[in-house]
């Protein structure tokens, strides 16, 4: 639930959530008769099973194929584990995080160490750590304060070194260093005195390109030759292409540079550029959606397959051998799958399979032997649980745009399986963050949780969402609280018109931008929504832009052009007009707010302000603060605690089922600042 997807943090693996059972007795809040009859036969899925630690996640093969790694609990906290590929049962923990879970890790190219990033209390000052495979010793590789690591380059031929960026000299900009993974020595490669937002390197770990924001709201791209950045850019984008065009990496021989490029078209194409002649060739494009991902050969770096995500993710192979492998996997696996790890010789893959209505599994795929061996089931306690299908939708907006959306219905409500309930059920519109991100098809713990409690759940890719072409993104420019919000209203009206939900039983819920949309809905259209759940959402766009992290400085101009410029009278007036804080007095429906005290993107003041404004008007609000969290709730105990409050809040508002709060809040760091009496069971927590 990020306000923006920052490229300034080392990326390694996606965060997977939950798994574990509970023996608590589960009581139910009363539901409307039309819902109760259909849903009462389905068991409630305990929050622990949905949002606790997974048994395993983020499985990887070492590049040399000798080792398997994954994240799994150690003393209740997610850590990195290791086992020989020849003996997966001989596993041992390699890290000893005891407070916050490790969520991103990756292999060193030489297979001699595991690397991970970690911050403190959600402050997003991510530092890089390394763990030696042979000896098990752990080292902090970037021993700095208030520093965020940026991954710039790795190599298929220089396997014991990485190029990284660190902003310890100037918090706004990342300097480039060559990191020796064996000795831990850092050697400065380029001091970023030019205000560059990012860099691109080739397989020799030579810098080849620097990117810097321009006045047009896009990026200028400067060639780098022998360590010197050119005075003039060779490529550039404007605002309209800024989120859909970027260099995507070189082949290992440096002769081809790949681009994801929307210049001259609406949806982003995969383009190959000859670095000697500059000639570009379109490899793939799709009229409905951007090229979203690629599989590149681990040794050559050549793209062998690409994906497009419109309603669902679809892969197309360019290499015949990869096509044969993808076709074979499709014949063996139910639902969508993705290749998450490959050995250097490309004979072994880790494949993750998502059937949606059963828990995801990771498999070890031997390409030569054509065998699939189960690696793990991420959440085995979900086996046999009443997981519900997800329905992709195309919903018309009032101006004719198509809103790609996803709907999950309560168990037992859709007898004829036509994607519509037999009678209307309460609905939760779940709004994604970003806003420059998107919702996609697949297992979603929030969809499953809320559907299990008796609600239809709808996720809407409103204008401004990514992946669906630059025109759709640009349609959201300067439309926070206006056309972007209208799309959510239109989706709600569509659902009511289709008989999915009664008009007076629809809630809005979301995190980050989704939290803003919740506040905007409650304040700007106070009679529309039955209630709202805001998680780390900004209430004041002016103060939001004043307090963004310093390392976002290079791209702040894009924020101003897409949201509103606080440095101009008209821009400032618009930001205030679009800020729910200034309309807080209009709120008339129940509101729940969750916030992390260390959030560097949406500061605690964003929630404090609107809570105080509501209190001053005598308007009820429930406010839960987590002193050890940032932008979202990383610690499972905290996430479970907030969701315990949220489902009991929604049960009061919409009439769905709820597992009692029990000990969930007491077992977390949650501080109920305001409104404990408005949520069933919360006042009993002794805060």
ABEGO torsion letter per residue (X at the ends): XBABBBAABBBABBBBBEEEBBABBBBBBBBBAAAAAAAAABBBBBAAAAABBBABBGBBBBAAGABBBBBBBBGGBBBBBBBBAABAABBBBABABAABBBABBBBBAAGABBBBBBBBGGAGBBBBBBBBAAAGBBBBABBBBGBBBBBABBBAABAABBBBBBAAABAABBBBBBBBAAAGBBBBABBBAAGBABBBBBAAGBBABBBBBBAAGBBBBBBBBGGBBBABBABBBBAAAAAABBBAEBBAAGABBBBBBABGBABBBBBBBBAAAGBBBBABBBAABBBABBBBBAAAGBBABBBBBBABBBBBBABAAAAAAAAAAAAABBEBBBBABBBAAGABBBBBBBAGABBBBBBBBBAAAGBBBBABBABAAABGBBBBBBBBBBBBBAAGBBBBBBBBBBBGABAAGAGBBABBBBBBBBBBBOABBBBBBEBBAAAAAAAAAGBBBBBBBBBGBBGAEAAAAAAABGABGBAAAAAAAAAAAAAAAAGABBAABBBBBEBEAAAAAAAAAAAABAAABABBBBBGBBABAAAAAAABBAAAAAAAAAAAAAAEBAABAAAAAAAAAABAAAAAAABABBBBBBBBAABAABBAAAAAAAAAAAAAAGBBBBBBBBAABBBEBABAAAAAAAAAAAAAAAAAAAGBBBBBAEAAAAABABBBABGAAABBGAAAAGX
